[in-house]
Amino acid sequence: MNPTPTPDPTPMPHPHHEPDTPRDLVGIGIGPANLSLAALAHPLGELDTVFYDQRPAFGWHSGLLIEGATIQVPFLADLVSLVDPTSPWTFLNYLRSRERLFPFYFAERFHIQRAEYDAYCRWVGESLPDLHVGHQVDAVRWNPERDLFEVDFTQLDADGEAEALGRTYTRNVVLGIGTEPHIPEPLKPLAQAPGVPVVHAADYLDHRAALLAAEHVTVVGIGQSGAEIFLDLLRNRPAGQEKLHWLGRTEAFAPMEYSKLGLEHFTPDHTRYFHALPESARDRLVAGQWQLHKGIDATTVAAIHDELYRRTLHGGWPDAVLTPGVHVRTAGRVATTKVELHLEHGRQDSRSRLTTDAVVLATGYRERPLDRVLAGLDPYLRRDSRERPRIDEEYRLVLDPSVTGTVYVQNAETHTHGVGAPDLGLAAWRSAIILNSLTGREAYALPSRTAFTTFGLTQRQQVPPAREAPALTPLVDRR
């Protein structure tokens, strides 16, 4: 039997687009955030949309799709389910289309593997007609004469070379350009030099074979990515000859906060509470909430300890050093093949040197700056005291009133919407907020309350009225 065909709930087709015909929405970037928006926009029919991405194909953290690594949110945090569980683009429908629904049912997995999430997103992307890869957006400008945005792009060939130039006019823009790998300043010269064995975790799988063959490997960064890479290297190096060093700034190999009430910080209720706070209070709060998103999954912590313990069963300790509370002051080359890291321990106020054959930088990601693509809108942008874009509750950049169009942002609003900004569990909800704003109607019904926690004293959510129990029909004794 052939697998169920890919869903195609096609709305009424839009007319053929002439170059000057304005779109309702142009999306820049096709990651999970804009993919969610495209999937939820497609059935509406009333919106004429197009999405551009400069990459030749969709890919979600492809360098970190380590075998067995799972995403840190339940599978219900797919692109659509938490807003529209009847959508044809749910993860469960993806499984059904691949005849894998029963195996998944018996596997009893709430957290799916990263590689499976990536495959699911690719499946959704292949189903949507308005996604265009190999299109690099060069500039966004406001045309006051036409009351439209101009979006200039370059179409790229298979080798990433410019093939053609184009321009799209649109009433609205949504930015979903995501994040980029962060490399600490002391390590940038080495990471950018050709042939130096210093790689970011984002490229780990591309260099995995060389890292496993290296005599000594150092992993810098003790968050989830660093833990997964350290565990993968540990499992694949000989007992007693591991020659691994794992270090990072954080004071401990701390587990991620994953209690049920702790997870309510990733709800729309907390997002609304956070957005209403003063700017200075928001900045302090984000800095103090690191363990909500920068810790290590408790299962991964346990797996690392189990693997280290297993290697002590026959006597001796594994040749692995795990040191928290350490940062890299400077770094350089030694001879021709080795790297020397100059380390400092903050609490001890001590320093040392570490010579290693290869370094993996699990030093996280940063939001890509919007300034390059939005340079043409800079005169219209309103900024906060730290020169960051101001973003309103409906994910709209605050622009000069003369601009009648709207620029929405996705996963670039941590400073205004809190730690849930990059969380996959809020992607569908954010997309629905944007679509309701765009259409001017309740295209997607959203709940008024999403958390048991009441965040703050002045913005309490009203408890929904209790449902009345249905009246019972009295039994009649027919004797």
NUSE-914049 format. One line per field, with one value per residue (C-alpha): residue in one letter; x, y, z; residue number from 0. Coordinates in steps of 0.001 Angstrom, whole numbers, plus 524288, in hexadecimal, padded with zeros to 5 digits. Each point is the difference from the previous one (the first is absolute). Layout:
<pts>
residu [A ...]
u [X ...]
v [Y ...]
w [Z ...]
num [NUM ...]
</pts>
This chain:
<pts>
residu [M N P T P T P D P T P M P H P H H E P D T P R D L V G I G I G P A N L S L A A L A H P L G E L D T V F Y D Q R P A F G W H S G L L I E G A T I Q V P F L A D L V S L V D P T S P W T F L N Y L R S R E R L F P F Y F A E R F H I Q R A E Y D A Y C R W V G E S L P D L H V G H Q V D A V R W N P E R D L F E V D F T Q L D A D G E A E A L G R T Y T R N V V L G I G T E P H I P E P L K P L A Q A P G V P V V H A A D Y L D H R A A L L A A E H V T V V G I G Q S G A E I F L D L L R N R P A G Q E K L H W L G R T E A F A P M E Y S K L G L E H F T P D H T R Y F H A L P E S A R D R L V A G Q W Q L H K G I D A T T V A A I H D E L Y R R T L H G G W P D A V L T P G V H V R T A G R V A T T K V E L H L E H G R Q D S R S R L T T D A V V L A T G Y R E R P L D R V L A G L D P Y L R R D S R E R P R I D E E Y R L V L D P S V T G T V Y V Q N A E T H T H G V G A P D L G L A A W R S A I I L N S L T G R E A Y A L P S R T A F T T F G L T Q R Q Q V P P A R E A P A L T P L V D R R]
u [80000 80500 8013F 7F504 80261 804DF 7F47C 7FC31 7F45F 8012D 7F815 7FB12 80BEA 80543 800AD 80C9B 809C7 804F1 80CA3 7F903 7F493 8018E 7FFD5 7F923 80BF7 80E29 80740 80ECB 80621 7FA30 802E4 7F607 7FA14 7FCAC 7FD08 7F5A7 7FA99 7FFA3 7F900 7F59E 7FE55 7FE1A 7F242 7FAD9 8000F 7FE32 80E7C 80959 80D1B 80DB1 80BD1 80E63 80C26 80DCC 80346 7FE90 7F716 7F9C0 808C9 7FE22 80CD4 80509 80D52 7F9B2 7F72C 807BE 7FA6F 7F6C4 7FFB2 7F22C 7F981 7FD28 7F173 7F513 7FC1F 7F387 808D6 80025 7FD2D 7F13E 7FA12 7FF2F 7F7B9 7F93F 80110 7F733 80A02 80525 80DC7 8005A 80B0F 7F621 7FB28 80E19 80166 7F34A 8048E 80C3F 7F875 80726 7F4CD 7FE83 80EAE 8003F 7F43E 806D0 80CFC 7F966 808D6 7FC2F 80CEE 803E2 80D96 8058A 80200 7F18F 7FBDF 808B3 7F9E0 7F260 8030C 80548 7F34A 7F802 808B8 7FE72 7F137 7FF47 800C3 803EC 80D87 80BB3 80D97 80C1C 7FAD3 80884 7F8D5 80901 7F7D4 7F2C7 7FB9C 7F395 7FA71 7F7B2 7FA93 7F9C6 7FE23 80705 80C9A 809E7 80752 80C07 80584 80A5E 7FCC2 80B5E 80433 80393 80DAA 7FAE1 803E8 7F72D 7F735 7F5A0 7FB1B 7F1ED 7F6F4 7F34E 7F649 7F885 7F700 80675 80CCB 80344 80E0F 80380 80EB1 802C8 80CDC 80E46 80B26 806B3 80ED5 8068C 8096E 80C71 7FD35 7FB8D 80D87 801EF 7F227 80115 80D96 80041 804B7 7FF7F 7F8AA 7F6AF 7F1CB 7F2EA 7F634 7F73A 809B1 802D1 7FB3D 807CA 80C77 7FC38 80904 80BD1 7FC6E 7FEF8 80D51 80665 808A0 7FA15 7F33B 7FAE0 7F1AE 7FD71 7F247 7F805 7F23E 7F7DE 807F1 80CCB 7FA71 7FB34 80CFC 807EB 7F771 80144 80EC8 800DA 7F806 80885 80D99 8074B 7FEAA 80B96 80433 7F4CA 808BA 7F49D 7FED0 7F2DE 7FF6D 7F77F 7FCCB 7F3F7 8026D 7FAC2 7FB8A 7F26D 7F3A3 7F5FA 7F400 7F5AF 7F5D9 7F1F0 7FE03 80D76 7FC0F 7F4DB 80A24 7FE5E 7F189 7F8F5 7FC39 80E32 802F1 7F54E 8048C 80E18 7FCAE 7F8BE 80BCD 808FB 80BDB 809A5 7F808 7FF4C 80EB6 8025E 7F601 8059E 80DA0 7FB0D 7F839 80B90 7FCE0 7F2E8 806E4 80EC4 800DD 801C1 7F4F3 80011 7FFC9 80C74 80696 7FC8E 804D3 80D2F 8019B 7FBDB 80A09 80ACB 7FC56 7FFAC 80E1F 80420 7FAB0 80D20 80822 8056B 7F945 7FCEA 80999 7F5EB 80053 7F346 80218 7F537 80235 80AF4 80124 809D6 807F7 80832 8036C 80A88 80707 80AD0 80944 7F7D8 7F509 7FC87 7F821 8036C 7F504 802F0 7F5E1 7FB66 7F7D7 7F7CD 7FDAD 80DF1 805CF 80988 80534 8057A 802DF 7FA0A 80606 7F6AC 7FF21 7F236 7F5BA 7F135 7F953 7F2BA 7FE8E 7F21B 7F914 7FC48 7F49D 80447 80055 7F4D9 807C0 80582 7F33F 7F8BF 80A29 7F66F 7F606 80956 7FA68 7F297 80406 7FD20 80A2D 8014C 80A78 809AE 7FD51 7F84B 7F3B6 7F37D 7F61D 7F1C3 7F7C9 7FBD0 80E2C 80004 80BBC 7FC7A 801B0 7FD99 7F15E 80293 80298 7F2A8 8055C 80471 80C9F 7FE36 80B3C 80184 80A97 8064F 7F859 805F8 80246 7F174 7F918 808F4 806A4 7F4E7 803B4 8084E 7F7E7 7F987 7F432 7FC0F 80254 7F223 7F9F3 8089A 7FC8D 7F18F 8019C 8066A 7F594 7F4EE 8068A 801F7 7F228 7F992 7F7BB 800F3 80561 8046B 7F914 809CA 7FE06 7FEBD 807A7 80B24 8068E 7FC30 80A36 7FB69 80B70 7FF72 7F581 7FA38 7FDAD 7F971 7F913 7F1BD 7FCD5 7F69B 7F29E 7FDEC 7F7D6 7F2EB 7FE27 7F5FE 7F2A4 7FE02 7F3FA 7F980 7FEF1 7F220 7FC51 7F7DA 7FCE8]
v [80000 80D8E 80A0C 809C7 80B6A 80CED 808A7 80B18 80768 80A13 80C6C 80816 802ED 80DD7 806C0 7FF93 8098F 80AF0 8061D 80BEF 7F8BD 80190 7F46C 80007 7FA6C 7FD2A 7F71E 800F6 7F366 7F255 7F9ED 7F9AD 80D48 80468 7F20A 7FFDA 80CE7 7FB26 7F370 80734 80AA8 7F6B4 7FB08 80DC7 80301 80E8E 802F7 800A0 7FC07 7FC67 7FBE6 8010F 7F961 800D5 7F1D9 7F5D1 7F793 7FFD9 7FB84 800C1 7FFC3 7F591 7FFA0 7FBE6 7F504 7F688 7F259 7FEAC 80E97 804AF 80D45 805BB 80237 7F5F2 7FC1B 80814 80BE4 7FDA9 80ACC 8006F 7F6F4 80945 8092A 7F6C3 7F184 7FD24 80598 7F6D4 80404 7FA69 7F6FC 7F510 8019B 7FF8F 7F2D1 7FB53 803F5 7F7D1 7F468 801AC 803DA 7F2B3 7FE3F 80D96 7FC7C 7F404 80714 808D4 80B88 80DA5 8060D 7FC85 7FF95 80C3D 7F90C 7FC5D 80E00 80476 7F5DA 80449 80E42 7FC23 7F8B5 80C0C 80899 7F70C 80136 80EDD 806E4 80D9A 7FCA3 803D7 7FB7F 80527 80DEC 8096A 80C22 80BAE 80B83 80445 80E01 807CB 8064D 80B62 802D8 7F288 7FD6C 7F30F 7F953 7FCD7 7F346 7FE30 7F251 7F86A 7F2B3 7F6AC 7F43F 7F2AF 804ED 80BED 8095D 80B21 7FBE5 80AAB 80C05 8025A 808EC 7FD31 809FA 7FCE5 8061C 7F8B3 7F92D 7F57A 7FDA4 7F235 80011 7F896 7FF23 7FE4F 7F8DA 807F2 7FF3A 806B8 80ADE 7F911 7F485 80724 800CE 7F154 7FC64 80875 7FB6B 7F53D 7F2BC 802E1 7F559 80972 7FE1D 804A7 7F5E1 803F5 7F8DD 7F4A5 7F4E2 8051D 7FE99 7F483 7F611 808F7 8030F 7F19D 7FDD2 80B4E 7FC2A 809DB 807AB 80B5F 803C9 80E0F 802D4 7F84D 801AA 7F5C4 80000 7FEB7 7F4C7 7F8AF 801A5 7FC09 7F3EC 7FC3E 80161 7F8A3 7F485 7FE9F 800C8 7F490 7FDCE 80588 807D8 8098F 80C22 8095D 80CFC 806B2 80DAE 80C09 80CB5 7FB17 7FCDC 7F220 7F592 804A2 7F8F6 807A8 80469 7F67C 7FFC8 8014D 80D59 80445 7FCE6 809CB 80A71 7FB64 8034B 80B6D 8046A 80223 80645 80A1E 8027A 801A0 80941 80917 8018A 80BDC 7FE32 7FFB1 7F5AF 7F78D 8006A 7FBF6 7F51D 7F9E0 7FFD3 7F8D3 7F5BF 7F939 7F2BB 7FFD8 7FE8C 7FEE3 7F46A 7F1C7 7F653 7F73C 7F3C9 80460 8030D 7F258 7F9A7 806D4 7FBD5 7F209 7FF46 80565 7F696 7F46F 802C5 7FE81 7F221 7F986 80981 80D49 80C57 8047D 809BD 80AD0 80D1E 8074E 80DC8 80A31 80E46 801C7 80960 80121 80C8B 7FE77 7F541 7FD43 7F5EC 7F749 7FA5F 7FCD4 7F733 8034C 80AA2 8063D 80567 8098A 7FD6C 80799 7FB1E 80B1E 7FB0B 7FB77 80B9D 7F65D 7FE0E 7F4BA 7FB71 7F4C0 7FA31 7F883 7FAA1 804BC 80901 7FF88 80CBF 7FCE0 80E60 801CF 808BD 80E4F 80680 80480 80EE1 805CD 80C00 7FA88 7FC22 80B93 80A70 80675 80163 80582 80DE6 7FA72 7F6BD 8034A 7FAB6 7FDFD 8059C 7F59B 8027F 7F368 80033 80277 7F525 800A7 7F528 7FAE1 7FE50 80C62 808E7 80D7E 808BF 80E2C 80276 803E4 7F195 7F9DE 7F24E 7F6C6 7F8A3 7F425 7F8D7 7F1E7 7FAFD 80D64 8052C 7FA49 80DC0 80338 7F2D2 7F7F5 7F2CE 7F9AB 8074F 7F4DD 7F518 7F6E0 7FEA0 80E34 8002B 7FC7B 80963 80B34 7FCB5 8006C 80D4B 80518 7FA4B 80561 80D53 7FF13 7FBDA 808F8 7F4D5 7F40A 7F717 7F716 7FF9D 80107 7FCE2 80B29 7F895 7F64D 7FECF 7FCDC 809DB 80E0E 80870 80D06 80692 809F2 7F79B 7F3F7 7F791 7FDD4 7F1FB 7FA82 7FD10 7F20C 7F7E7 7FBFB 7F187 7FAC0 7FD2E 7F193 7F907 7F918 7F171 7FB1E 7F3C2 7F8A8 7F4AC]
w [80000 7FC9A 80ADC 8018B 7F6C1 8054A 803EA 7F704 80595 7F519 801DA 7F49A 7F7AD 7FF8E 7F2C6 7F856 8058D 7F798 80501 80574 80636 80EC0 80916 80D0C 806CB 7FCA8 80973 8012A 804D5 8001A 80D1B 808F8 80395 7F239 7FBF3 80AA4 7FB0E 7F1F8 803E8 807DE 7F5A6 7F49E 8033C 80239 7F186 801CD 8019D 7F497 805CE 7FBC9 80825 7FC33 8056E 7FAA8 8034C 7F538 80885 80D60 80B06 80EA7 807BB 7F6BC 806A1 80CDA 7FB66 8085F 80057 80B7F 8034E 80279 7FF6D 80D4D 7FE1C 7FE34 7F231 80175 7FE84 7F166 7F640 801AC 80A48 80B98 7F7BB 7F685 80339 7F43D 7F682 7F571 803F8 80DB2 803E2 801F7 7F216 7FB68 806C3 7F9F8 7F279 8021E 805A4 80CE2 808EB 80689 8025E 8061D 8085A 80575 80195 80A1D 7FD38 80407 7FBA7 7F226 7FA3A 7F9D8 7F31D 7FFF4 8029E 7F4D2 7F6E7 8042F 7FCFD 7F2B0 7FD5B 80347 7F7A7 7F44C 80143 7FF6F 7F2CF 804B3 80525 7F7BD 803E5 7F946 80123 807AF 804AA 7FE72 804A0 80511 7FD79 801F7 7F3BC 804DC 7F274 7FF12 80E97 7FE43 803EE 7F56D 80241 7F767 7FE9D 7F8A7 7FA88 8022C 7F810 8058E 80354 8072E 7F521 7FB9B 7F4DB 7FF26 8072A 803EA 80783 80704 804FC 80C45 80A05 80B3B 8032B 809FF 80417 80417 7FDDD 80C8C 80715 7FC88 806EC 80A81 800E2 80BAE 7FC4F 804D8 7F6F8 7F3BE 7F9A2 80168 7FBE1 7F3DA 7FC0B 7F59E 80461 80E96 8079A 806CB 7FBE4 804F2 804AB 7F498 7F714 80914 7F760 7F468 8081C 8089A 7F986 8016C 80E1F 80367 7F9E1 8075A 80B6E 8097E 7FE9E 80807 8004D 80433 804E8 809DA 7FAEC 7F8EE 7F35E 8075B 807F9 7F403 7F8F0 80BE4 801C5 7F1A6 8005C 80CF3 7FB11 7F403 805CE 80638 80EA0 8075A 7F426 7FEF6 800BA 800FA 806F4 80216 8058A 8004F 806E8 80732 80E4E 7FEEC 7F680 8036D 7FBDD 7F86F 80799 7FB4B 80AC3 7FB8D 80627 7FB6F 7F212 8012F 7FD06 7F1F2 7FF4C 7F9AD 80DC4 803C2 7F2E0 80212 80DF7 7FBA6 7F4DA 8094A 8090A 7FF45 7F737 80B55 8072C 7F3C8 7FE43 80E1C 7FF24 7F3A9 805E0 80BFD 7F892 7F99B 805E7 7F902 7F2F6 801CB 80929 7FC2D 7FEA6 80C07 7F783 7F917 80CF8 804CF 7F36F 80140 80E13 7FCAE 7F509 808A4 80AEF 7F6B9 7FC9E 80E42 801AB 7FD85 807C6 7FCD3 7FBA9 7F230 7FA3B 7FFCC 8070D 802A7 80532 801D1 8038E 7F620 7F49C 7F4DF 80154 7F3B6 7F668 7F5F4 7F7C3 80533 7F5E2 7F408 80487 80E09 806B4 80D04 8085F 80AF2 80A8E 80BC9 80B69 80552 80DCA 80271 7F8F3 7F9EA 7F244 7F826 7F240 7F8A2 7F3C6 7F768 7F237 7FCE4 805CB 7FEA8 80370 805D1 80307 7FB7C 7F65D 7FF3D 7F931 7F292 7FFB4 7F847 7FC01 7F357 7F9BD 805EE 7FD11 7F699 80AEC 80A1E 7FF79 80360 80AEA 80E29 80986 80E9B 808FC 7FB82 7F17F 7FE5C 7F7A2 8078D 7FDA5 803F5 805E6 7F2A0 7FB85 7F7BC 7FF12 804F1 7F41D 7FCDF 7FE12 7F1DB 7FD09 7FE0F 7FDD2 80AB9 802A8 808D7 80684 80452 8092E 800F9 80B8D 80C50 8053E 7FEC1 80130 808B4 80018 7F866 7F383 7FA38 8061D 7F62B 808E1 7FDA9 7F14A 7FBFB 809CC 7FB3B 7F1E4 80370 80694 7F398 7F71E 8085A 7FF4B 7F151 7FCE9 809E6 804F8 8089D 7F579 80B0A 80D10 80B1B 80E6E 809A9 80A56 7FE92 80D68 80DEE 80468 8014E 7FBC7 80716 80820 7F6BC 7F3FD 8054D 7F628 80302 8034F 7F5D0 805AE 80429 7F6E2 80547 80199 7F64D 8057B 80276 7FB0B 80B78 7FEF5 7FF56 80748 7F617 808AC]
num [0 1 2 3 4 5 6 7 8 9 10 11 12 13 14 15 16 17 18 19 20 21 22 23 24 25 26 27 28 29 30 31 32 33 34 35 36 37 38 39 40 41 42 43 44 45 46 47 48 49 50 51 52 53 54 55 56 57 58 59 60 61 62 63 64 65 66 67 68 69 70 71 72 73 74 75 76 77 78 79 80 81 82 83 84 85 86 87 88 89 90 91 92 93 94 95 96 97 98 99 100 101 102 103 104 105 106 107 108 109 110 111 112 113 114 115 116 117 118 119 120 121 122 123 124 125 126 127 128 129 130 131 132 133 134 135 136 137 138 139 140 141 142 143 144 145 146 147 148 149 150 151 152 153 154 155 156 157 158 159 160 161 162 163 164 165 166 167 168 169 170 171 172 173 174 175 176 177 178 179 180 181 182 183 184 185 186 187 188 189 190 191 192 193 194 195 196 197 198 199 200 201 202 203 204 205 206 207 208 209 210 211 212 213 214 215 216 217 218 219 220 221 222 223 224 225 226 227 228 229 230 231 232 233 234 235 236 237 238 239 240 241 242 243 244 245 246 247 248 249 250 251 252 253 254 255 256 257 258 259 260 261 262 263 264 265 266 267 268 269 270 271 272 273 274 275 276 277 278 279 280 281 282 283 284 285 286 287 288 289 290 291 292 293 294 295 296 297 298 299 300 301 302 303 304 305 306 307 308 309 310 311 312 313 314 315 316 317 318 319 320 321 322 323 324 325 326 327 328 329 330 331 332 333 334 335 336 337 338 339 340 341 342 343 344 345 346 347 348 349 350 351 352 353 354 355 356 357 358 359 360 361 362 363 364 365 366 367 368 369 370 371 372 373 374 375 376 377 378 379 380 381 382 383 384 385 386 387 388 389 390 391 392 393 394 395 396 397 398 399 400 401 402 403 404 405 406 407 408 409 410 411 412 413 414 415 416 417 418 419 420 421 422 423 424 425 426 427 428 429 430 431 432 433 434 435 436 437 438 439 440 441 442 443 444 445 446 447 448 449 450 451 452 453 454 455 456 457 458 459 460 461 462 463 464 465 466 467 468 469 470 471 472 473 474 475 476 477 478]
</pts>
